[in-house]
C-alpha cells in the first residue's frame, strides 16, 4: 500500500486575484474552486505569477496544473514558465533566474503533468502564465496546482 502523504500547509500569493477567486483556492484540494486573475475593474495584462512559499527549501520533481472546471477551460494557461528559488519575489516583475521548466500546456481541461529533468530544490515555486488558451491578454486561472514532492501533499493556508 502507498504510504500516506503528510499534509504541509503553505502560503500562496498571486500578482492579482479576482474577488472570490483568491490564490488559496488554487491549492485547496478542490479542483472545483479556482484562482483567477482580475477580469473586471483594475485588470492587468499577462504575464501573471502564482507563487507558493514552501516554508523551507524542498525538493520538487514536477507539478500538475489543472485549469478551472467551470466554465471548462476558460482562462486556462497556455504558455508557462516555472521558477524555483530561495528568494521571495511575489508581486514583483521577474528580475533574474532561469526557468526550471517552460512550455505549453497540452490540455485546457483535465490534468497537465510536468516532470522536471531532475529534482530541483527551492523554497519559492513560481508559475508564470505567459499566455492563455482564449488568446485574451489579461486572464489566467488555476483550478488546482499540485507540486510533486516525495511524501508531502501541499495545501494552501
Secondary structure, DSSP 4 states (H G I P E B T S, - for coil): -PPPPEEEEEEEEES--BTTB-GGGGGSS-TTS-EE---SSS--PSPEEEEEEEEEEEEEEEEEEE--TTTTTTTBB-EEEEEEESS--TTS---S---SEEEE-S-SSSEEEEEEEEEEEEEEEEEEE--BTT--SS--EESEEEEEBTTEEEEE-
